[in-house]
Amino acid sequence: MPRRLGGDAGLKPTDEFDARLDPDADGLTNRQEFAIGTMRKIADTDGDTLNDGREVLGTKPLIRDSDGDLLDDGFEVVNGFNALTVGETDQDNDGDTPI
């Protein structure tokens, strides 16, 4: 585990056990969280209701709105939209999106 992570996070940089812990239960180890830049004690770093472990499989765990359409990724996923496609939530093609 990088020395920076150990010292800054209160973990032992040479302890492989610390590197494999997942204190926020989001499916990412401390080592993975460090590499990605997410918070190791907060399961949803960007606050979009999708945990970081799920987001690394497709959406961006550090950005609430991965496709920039002004809808949080969590809202899009829960409502059956693709959080990576801009404009697909504009069902009536008038240039706006339902909020």
C-alpha positions as CSV (number, residue, x, y, z in Angstrom):
1,M,0.0,0.0,0.0
2,P,1.4,3.5,-0.8
3,R,3.1,5.1,2.1
4,R,1.0,8.3,1.6
5,L,-2.2,6.3,2.1
6,G,-0.9,4.7,5.3
7,G,0.2,7.9,7.0
8,D,-2.7,10.1,5.9
9,A,-5.4,7.5,6.6
10,G,-4.0,6.1,9.9
11,L,-3.1,2.8,8.2
12,K,0.2,1.0,8.3
13,P,1.7,1.4,4.8
14,T,3.5,-1.9,5.0
15,D,0.5,-3.9,6.3
16,E,-1.1,-5.9,3.5
17,F,-4.1,-6.6,5.8
18,D,-4.8,-2.8,6.0
19,A,-4.6,-2.6,2.2
20,R,-7.3,-5.3,1.8
21,L,-9.8,-3.8,4.2
22,D,-13.1,-2.3,3.0
23,P,-14.3,-0.1,5.9
24,D,-17.3,1.4,4.0
25,A,-18.4,-2.0,2.5
26,D,-18.7,-0.6,-1.0
27,G,-16.8,-3.5,-2.5
28,L,-13.5,-1.6,-2.9
29,T,-10.4,-2.2,-0.8
30,N,-8.4,0.6,0.8
31,R,-5.8,0.1,-2.0
32,Q,-8.4,0.3,-4.7
33,E,-10.0,3.4,-3.1
34,F,-6.6,5.1,-3.0
35,A,-5.9,4.3,-6.6
36,I,-9.3,5.6,-7.8
37,G,-9.3,8.6,-5.5
38,T,-12.5,7.7,-3.7
39,M,-13.1,8.0,0.1
40,R,-12.3,4.8,2.0
41,K,-14.8,5.4,4.8
42,I,-17.7,6.7,2.6
43,A,-19.4,4.2,0.3
44,D,-20.8,6.8,-2.1
45,T,-18.0,9.4,-2.5
46,D,-19.9,11.6,-5.0
47,G,-23.3,11.4,-3.2
48,D,-25.3,10.2,-6.2
49,T,-26.8,7.2,-4.3
50,L,-24.7,4.6,-6.2
51,N,-21.9,3.1,-4.1
52,D,-18.3,3.5,-5.4
53,G,-17.9,-0.2,-6.0
54,R,-20.9,-0.2,-8.3
55,E,-19.8,3.0,-10.1
56,V,-16.3,1.7,-11.0
57,L,-18.1,-0.8,-13.3
58,G,-19.4,2.0,-15.5
59,T,-20.1,5.4,-14.2
60,K,-17.7,7.8,-12.5
61,P,-17.4,7.5,-8.7
62,L,-16.1,11.0,-8.3
63,I,-18.8,12.7,-10.4
64,R,-22.5,12.8,-9.5
65,D,-23.6,13.1,-13.1
66,S,-21.3,11.1,-15.3
67,D,-22.9,12.1,-18.6
68,G,-23.5,15.8,-17.8
69,D,-27.2,15.8,-18.4
70,L,-28.0,17.4,-15.0
71,L,-29.5,14.2,-13.5
72,D,-27.6,12.3,-10.8
73,D,-26.4,8.8,-11.9
74,G,-28.4,7.3,-9.1
75,F,-31.7,8.8,-10.4
76,E,-31.0,7.6,-13.9
77,V,-30.1,4.1,-12.8
78,V,-33.2,3.8,-10.5
79,N,-35.4,5.0,-13.3
80,G,-34.0,2.8,-16.0
81,F,-32.0,5.4,-17.9
82,N,-28.3,5.0,-19.0
83,A,-26.2,7.2,-16.7
84,L,-23.6,7.5,-19.5
85,T,-25.9,8.7,-22.3
86,V,-26.8,12.4,-22.6
87,G,-30.3,13.3,-23.6
88,E,-32.0,9.9,-23.4
89,T,-34.2,11.1,-20.5
90,D,-35.7,13.8,-22.8
91,Q,-38.7,11.7,-23.8
92,D,-40.5,14.5,-25.6
93,N,-37.4,15.8,-27.5
94,D,-38.0,19.4,-26.4
95,G,-34.4,19.9,-25.1
96,D,-35.1,19.5,-21.4
97,T,-35.2,16.6,-19.0
98,P,-37.7,15.6,-16.3
99,I,-36.7,16.6,-12.8
